[in-house]
Amino acid sequence: MIVVSKKSYFYSLFLLPFLTTSLAIYMKTLLLLCLISTFTMSSLLLFSQEKCKVLNPNISGTYEGKCKNGFANGKGIAVGVDRYEGQFSKGLADGTGIYTWKTGETYSGEWMAGQRHGVGTYTMHVSGRDSVQSGLWLTDKYMGPKPKDPLVTYKLSVDRYNFKKANSSLERVLVDIYQNGSRNNKISDFRMNSSSGQNSSSGLSIGYNNVVFPVSVHISYTTTSKLNSTAVLVEFNFEIYEPGDWRVSIYN
């Protein structure tokens, strides 16, 4: 049998209204905090999206994607009268992406500073049929079919090599030479000739600027073997047909 004293009973009757009121206030406060938090997050999201600018007015209606310093930067989707999905830099299409005009034409390929620049395919509708221009674009102008890939015409004592084209407006060829996974600093009798361009360098890279493509480059030098036991003659000749900013890496 449970016995409740009169004192405890009266305390319960006295405290119950206060406890009920406190609980109600606590629940209202918690609900208010949740509403404030939701409103704040929504405002911050809306604010960040409004501040992320796309500089092309034809696609500046809405934007979803990455931002930097208030501008579209990285991968994103911009929609206005036209639509673009792809990479941005400083508020402009830059990198690779797909642009769709309101009239139905599309361009899929490389961009630089908001212009078609590099390799890409433009599809338009002519007399009810698709007409395609696929190839090389420079500052928004179609230059013709994509040139051939770089060609190595002769090599001696070269283990491997690679050609890499940067997304840049420079017309340049730079060469880097490696051995055993690092820069080769044991080179003598170095010679390099080009069919066009002016001598240029960038850090430890050497080559030619203001190149007229296609270009032929001939390289020869003497270095030590990987075991530093003997002298080795190295020769590497190549041709590059596509205009651009090229970096050639040689490993021996």
MARPANU-989466 format. One record per residue (C-alpha): residue in one letter; x, y, z. Coordinates in steps of 0.05 Angstrom, whole numbers, padded with zeros to 5 digits. Layout:
<sites>
A,X,Y,Z
...
</sites>
This chain:
<sites>
M,00000,00000,00000
I,00028,00069,-00021
V,00017,00126,00028
V,00020,00199,00003
S,00027,00251,00057
K,-00017,00312,00057
K,00045,00356,00051
S,00069,00322,-00012
Y,-00001,00325,-00041
F,-00007,00400,-00030
Y,00063,00410,-00059
S,00042,00373,-00121
L,-00021,00414,-00129
F,00019,00478,-00120
L,00076,00460,-00168
L,00035,00427,-00224
P,00011,00493,-00256
F,00082,00521,-00256
L,00111,00457,-00286
T,00057,00456,-00340
T,00069,00530,-00357
S,00146,00520,-00358
L,00139,00461,-00405
A,00094,00500,-00452
I,00144,00559,-00453
Y,00201,00511,-00466
M,00165,00479,-00525
K,00147,00547,-00554
T,00219,00571,-00547
L,00245,00508,-00581
L,00196,00516,-00638
L,00215,00590,-00646
L,00290,00572,-00648
C,00277,00520,-00701
L,00238,00570,-00743
I,00294,00622,-00735
S,00347,00571,-00755
T,00308,00549,-00816
F,00296,00621,-00838
T,00370,00639,-00827
M,00395,00580,-00868
S,00345,00596,-00924
S,00366,00668,-00924
L,00440,00650,-00926
L,00429,00602,-00984
L,00388,00653,-01022
F,00439,00707,-01007
S,00497,00664,-01031
Q,00460,00645,-01095
E,00443,00718,-01109
K,00515,00739,-01099
C,00542,00685,-01146
K,00546,00724,-01211
V,00545,00697,-01282
L,00571,00750,-01330
N,00538,00726,-01394
P,00469,00760,-01391
N,00437,00706,-01433
I,00448,00654,-01379
S,00447,00697,-01316
G,00375,00682,-01294
T,00390,00627,-01244
Y,00454,00592,-01224
E,00468,00528,-01186
G,00540,00508,-01172
K,00606,00529,-01142
C,00625,00601,-01128
K,00688,00640,-01113
N,00692,00713,-01093
G,00620,00724,-01114
F,00627,00694,-01184
A,00609,00627,-01214
N,00673,00586,-01209
G,00678,00511,-01219
K,00624,00464,-01242
G,00554,00494,-01248
I,00489,00504,-01287
A,00467,00573,-01310
V,00400,00586,-01342
G,00370,00647,-01375
V,00343,00653,-01445
D,00399,00603,-01461
R,00428,00547,-01418
Y,00499,00527,-01400
E,00523,00467,-01360
G,00597,00458,-01347
Q,00658,00493,-01318
F,00663,00566,-01300
S,00719,00614,-01282
K,00707,00684,-01255
G,00635,00684,-01277
L,00647,00660,-01349
A,00645,00592,-01384
D,00716,00566,-01380
G,00738,00494,-01388
T,00690,00443,-01417
G,00615,00450,-01421
I,00551,00447,-01462
Y,00515,00510,-01484
T,00444,00508,-01511
W,00415,00568,-01546
K,00341,00585,-01542
T,00335,00569,-01616
G,00359,00498,-01604
E,00432,00501,-01627
T,00483,00468,-01581
Y,00558,00472,-01571
S,00594,00418,-01532
G,00668,00426,-01520
E,00722,00472,-01493
W,00713,00544,-01471
M,00758,00601,-01449
A,00735,00667,-01419
G,00664,00657,-01443
Q,00682,00640,-01515
R,00687,00575,-01553
H,00761,00560,-01553
G,00793,00492,-01564
V,00761,00429,-01591
G,00686,00426,-01595
T,00623,00408,-01635
Y,00570,00459,-01655
T,00503,00431,-01678
M,00452,00475,-01712
H,00386,00463,-01748
V,00384,00481,-01822
S,00322,00466,-01864
G,00297,00417,-01812
R,00362,00378,-01810
D,00422,00380,-01763
S,00486,00412,-01790
V,00549,00398,-01750
Q,00615,00436,-01745
S,00664,00394,-01706
G,00737,00413,-01696
L,00779,00470,-01672
W,00753,00537,-01646
L,00794,00600,-01630
T,00762,00659,-01594
D,00692,00638,-01615
K,00710,00626,-01688
Y,00709,00559,-01723
M,00778,00544,-01753
G,00765,00477,-01785
P,00771,00403,-01768
K,00813,00384,-01708
P,00887,00378,-01728
K,00924,00313,-01721
D,00953,00293,-01654
P,01027,00309,-01641
L,01074,00264,-01679
V,01142,00239,-01656
T,01185,00234,-01718
Y,01249,00207,-01685
K,01272,00187,-01615
L,01336,00158,-01586
S,01347,00138,-01513
V,01277,00162,-01493
D,01237,00116,-01447
R,01171,00153,-01453
Y,01141,00221,-01467
N,01076,00259,-01465
F,01044,00321,-01496
K,00996,00364,-01456
K,00957,00424,-01481
A,00938,00478,-01431
N,00874,00519,-01433
S,00910,00584,-01451
S,00912,00635,-01507
L,00988,00628,-01514
E,01018,00598,-01576
R,01077,00564,-01542
V,01117,00499,-01536
L,01155,00485,-01471
V,01198,00424,-01457
D,01212,00389,-01390
I,01265,00334,-01383
Y,01263,00281,-01328
Q,01304,00222,-01304
N,01289,00173,-01248
G,01226,00210,-01229
S,01256,00280,-01221
R,01285,00336,-01263
N,01346,00316,-01301
N,01402,00363,-01281
K,01458,00323,-01313
I,01450,00349,-01383
S,01505,00375,-01428
D,01511,00395,-01502
F,01437,00414,-01503
R,01410,00436,-01570
M,01338,00453,-01590
N,01314,00480,-01656
S,01244,00500,-01678
S,01213,00516,-01745
S,01182,00579,-01714
G,01177,00619,-01650
Q,01221,00657,-01602
N,01264,00629,-01546
S,01223,00626,-01482
S,01226,00596,-01412
S,01180,00586,-01352
G,01215,00564,-01289
L,01257,00503,-01309
S,01217,00493,-01373
I,01248,00518,-01438
G,01221,00525,-01508
Y,01189,00575,-01556
N,01135,00629,-01553
N,01095,00660,-01610
V,01097,00594,-01647
V,01064,00587,-01715
F,01032,00518,-01721
P,01045,00467,-01747
V,01114,00468,-01716
S,01173,00420,-01719
V,01221,00416,-01659
H,01288,00379,-01656
I,01322,00365,-01589
S,01389,00332,-01573
Y,01432,00329,-01511
T,01479,00285,-01472
T,01464,00258,-01403
T,01486,00202,-01357
S,01452,00134,-01355
K,01403,00119,-01299
L,01459,00084,-01261
N,01507,00143,-01274
S,01555,00094,-01307
T,01560,00119,-01379
A,01544,00180,-01422
V,01481,00174,-01464
L,01462,00213,-01527
V,01389,00232,-01528
E,01350,00256,-01589
F,01277,00273,-01594
N,01242,00304,-01655
F,01168,00319,-01659
E,01115,00358,-01696
I,01053,00393,-01666
Y,00996,00412,-01712
E,00944,00441,-01666
P,00954,00514,-01643
G,00958,00524,-01568
D,01000,00525,-01505
W,01037,00458,-01505
R,01082,00425,-01453
V,01124,00366,-01475
S,01154,00320,-01422
I,01213,00274,-01439
Y,01235,00216,-01393
N,01300,00179,-01401
</sites>
